[in-house]
């Protein structure tokens, strides 16, 4: 599947990564097909090179505010096709 990866200050490219697997044994997990993403103020240092790490950053990092369609679900609350606002447990919303 495709993901955005920050490769240098103010630069990203689209890369191929392995599609995450949603285990049927773990409840309340969703795989979201991204439609829109928002850059939070806490993400800006990663785009502007105001942090101690180096490039490239891990694919999908650091964005954590996304809108998309549920592509797979082990949740009783959300089903495939539902539109959701996604706030991932970790900051990898662009994959």
Backbone bond lengths (Angstrom), bond angles and torsions (degrees), N, CA, C in turn:
res aa  C-N    CA-C-N  psi(-1)  N-CA   C-N-CA  omega(-1)  CA-C   N-CA-C  phi
1 X - - - 1.443 - - 1.519 108.53 -
2 X 1.294 116.65 166.83 1.458 121.76 -177.88 1.528 110.96 -93.79
3 X 1.352 115.09 146.95 1.459 121.78 177.02 1.521 107.92 -146.11
4 X 1.325 116.02 153.94 1.464 120.79 174.24 1.522 108.46 -90.26
5 X 1.340 115.76 139.60 1.460 120.99 178.88 1.521 109.07 -133.45
6 X 1.342 116.20 126.51 1.463 120.66 175.82 1.528 106.72 -76.18
7 X 1.332 116.04 118.94 1.466 120.38 -176.00 1.520 113.18 -105.92
8 X 1.326 117.30 -15.56 1.461 123.28 -179.90 1.526 106.78 -165.73
9 X 1.341 118.25 166.46 1.463 118.97 177.21 1.532 111.00 -53.11
10 X 1.321 114.91 127.60 1.472 123.34 177.99 1.521 114.06 62.05
11 X 1.337 117.72 21.66 1.472 121.22 179.19 1.529 109.84 -136.13
12 X 1.316 115.27 134.71 1.453 120.05 172.14 1.510 108.21 -138.67
13 X 1.318 115.49 162.41 1.456 120.83 174.16 1.519 108.69 -138.87
14 X 1.313 115.48 162.00 1.458 122.13 178.49 1.523 107.76 -90.75
15 X 1.336 115.74 126.35 1.462 121.91 -178.04 1.528 109.65 -124.34
16 X 1.313 115.95 162.36 1.461 121.85 175.48 1.521 108.99 -93.51
17 X 1.331 116.65 132.97 1.459 121.89 174.75 1.527 108.50 -132.32
18 X 1.318 115.80 167.04 1.460 120.12 177.01 1.527 109.59 -72.15
19 X 1.303 116.89 137.19 1.462 121.69 179.32 1.531 109.42 -69.93
20 X 1.341 117.52 129.63 1.475 119.78 178.42 1.522 111.11 -62.54
21 X 1.303 116.06 144.83 1.462 122.62 177.93 1.531 109.24 -98.47
22 X 1.303 116.58 130.88 1.467 121.71 176.52 1.527 107.23 -99.64
23 X 1.335 116.44 108.23 1.458 121.75 -178.26 1.520 110.73 -72.39
24 X 1.308 116.52 132.31 1.471 121.48 177.16 1.530 111.28 -67.23
25 X 1.343 116.74 -17.62 1.469 121.27 -178.61 1.528 112.91 -80.46
26 X 1.335 117.36 -14.40 1.461 121.38 -179.04 1.525 108.00 -110.55
27 X 1.329 116.61 117.99 1.465 121.17 -176.59 1.526 111.45 -82.83
28 X 1.328 115.49 157.83 1.458 124.42 175.89 1.530 113.08 65.64
29 X 1.320 116.55 38.64 1.467 122.13 174.60 1.517 108.56 -114.24
30 X 1.338 114.99 141.78 1.455 121.22 179.26 1.522 110.18 -129.39
31 X 1.321 115.73 146.07 1.457 122.36 167.89 1.521 104.91 -111.86
32 X 1.332 116.99 121.90 1.459 122.54 -174.47 1.522 109.72 -108.36
33 X 1.331 116.40 131.15 1.458 121.29 171.21 1.529 106.25 -86.06
34 X 1.325 115.98 109.97 1.463 122.63 -174.13 1.524 111.81 -64.00
35 X 1.330 115.68 133.20 1.463 121.05 174.16 1.524 111.25 -117.19
36 X 1.337 117.17 -35.20 1.459 121.84 177.61 1.526 108.77 -147.56
37 X 1.326 115.21 149.70 1.462 120.39 177.09 1.516 108.54 -137.18
38 X 1.322 115.54 153.13 1.444 121.41 -179.89 1.522 109.12 -122.81
39 X 1.309 116.51 140.70 1.451 121.09 176.12 1.520 107.91 -92.38
40 X 1.306 115.81 118.59 1.459 123.60 178.64 1.522 108.66 -82.88
41 X 1.311 117.05 157.35 1.460 120.82 176.90 1.517 112.69 -55.98
42 X 1.334 117.04 -31.08 1.467 119.90 178.98 1.530 112.26 -72.16
43 X 1.338 117.83 -14.24 1.470 121.96 178.48 1.528 112.48 -84.86
44 X 1.322 117.83 -24.51 1.465 122.74 -172.60 1.533 113.73 -53.75
45 X 1.334 120.33 -44.49 1.468 118.36 -179.93 1.528 113.92 -56.48
46 X 1.317 117.57 -32.59 1.460 120.70 -179.89 1.528 111.07 -70.33
47 X 1.316 117.71 -32.07 1.459 122.24 177.95 1.529 111.57 -78.75
48 X 1.330 116.79 -30.49 1.471 121.37 -172.87 1.526 113.59 -99.03
49 X 1.336 118.69 -0.07 1.463 124.31 -179.54 1.529 112.31 70.00
50 X 1.327 117.59 35.01 1.459 121.91 176.85 1.529 110.45 -104.44
51 X 1.318 116.41 48.98 1.459 121.56 178.90 1.527 107.95 -148.09
52 X 1.310 116.83 167.77 1.468 120.93 -171.70 1.528 113.57 -83.37
53 X 1.323 118.84 -13.86 1.466 121.29 -176.25 1.515 113.27 -78.40
54 X 1.317 115.51 178.35 1.455 121.04 179.41 1.521 111.51 -116.32
55 X 1.306 114.84 173.59 1.467 121.71 179.41 1.520 109.44 -104.25
56 X 1.311 118.03 155.29 1.469 127.62 -1.89 1.525 110.90 -76.78
57 X 1.333 115.13 156.08 1.457 121.32 174.39 1.526 108.88 -81.72
58 X 1.323 118.39 161.80 1.462 119.45 176.21 1.536 110.38 -58.23
59 X 1.307 116.99 144.06 1.466 121.39 179.01 1.522 109.63 -55.15
60 X 1.330 115.91 132.77 1.458 121.55 178.30 1.511 115.89 89.28
61 X 1.303 118.23 -15.48 1.467 122.78 -176.26 1.513 109.90 -88.54
62 X 1.330 121.54 138.95 1.448 131.22 13.80 1.522 114.48 -111.89
63 X 1.306 119.64 3.87 1.472 121.54 -171.38 1.532 111.36 -59.40
64 X 1.339 116.83 136.95 1.460 121.43 -176.78 1.526 113.52 -138.35
65 X 1.317 117.94 17.01 1.463 121.41 177.33 1.522 107.52 -130.77
66 X 1.332 116.71 107.06 1.463 121.24 -170.04 1.526 111.34 -137.68
67 X 1.323 115.06 153.81 1.461 122.27 173.83 1.522 107.04 -122.32
68 X 1.316 115.65 136.00 1.454 118.63 179.87 1.508 112.16 -169.32
69 X 1.331 113.74 -172.69 1.455 123.19 -177.48 1.525 108.65 -107.25
70 X 1.322 116.93 137.04 1.463 120.59 176.97 1.523 108.60 -67.04
71 X 1.343 115.97 120.00 1.465 121.89 179.70 1.530 111.18 -96.39
72 X 1.339 117.07 -29.40 1.472 122.59 176.57 1.523 107.15 -152.51
73 X 1.333 115.72 148.14 1.460 119.12 -175.70 1.526 111.42 -149.42
74 X 1.343 115.84 140.80 1.463 121.81 168.05 1.525 108.93 -116.52
75 X 1.318 116.53 20.97 1.454 123.51 -177.47 1.524 110.80 -99.58
76 X 1.315 116.28 145.95 1.465 120.74 172.69 1.523 110.83 -80.70
77 X 1.326 116.80 -16.98 1.467 122.14 -176.08 1.524 113.18 -88.04
78 X 1.344 117.13 -37.50 1.468 121.51 -176.86 1.521 109.90 -118.57
79 X 1.344 115.29 141.66 1.467 119.84 179.12 1.526 109.46 -124.14
80 X 1.316 116.05 164.12 1.460 120.85 178.51 1.528 109.51 -54.58
81 X 1.338 115.31 135.61 1.453 121.28 179.75 1.517 114.28 97.29
82 X 1.342 118.22 -15.09 1.469 120.77 177.97 1.530 110.16 -68.91
83 X 1.333 116.62 139.80 1.464 122.21 173.31 1.520 107.52 -86.88
84 X 1.344 116.91 131.07 1.462 120.76 -175.96 1.522 111.98 -137.26
85 X 1.323 114.89 154.94 1.452 123.05 166.16 1.518 105.10 -94.82
86 X 1.308 116.51 120.62 1.457 121.67 -174.55 1.520 110.68 -105.25
87 X 1.318 116.37 127.78 1.460 123.50 173.68 1.530 105.97 -122.75
88 X 1.343 117.81 84.16 1.472 120.79 -174.12 1.518 112.93 -57.80
89 X 1.358 115.13 153.73 1.468 121.20 176.61 1.526 111.25 -61.18
90 X 1.295 116.44 -28.93 1.459 122.46 179.44 1.521 107.72 -127.28
91 X 1.296 118.13 160.00 1.467 122.29 -173.15 1.521 111.88 -87.62
92 X 1.305 116.23 73.91 1.468 120.98 175.25 1.519 109.39 -138.64
93 X 1.308 116.18 52.19 1.460 121.11 -175.36 1.506 115.53 -73.84
94 X 1.327 118.33 -13.33 1.459 119.91 -178.08 1.517 112.59 -95.67
95 X 1.320 117.02 24.45 1.466 118.69 172.33 1.493 109.48 -134.81
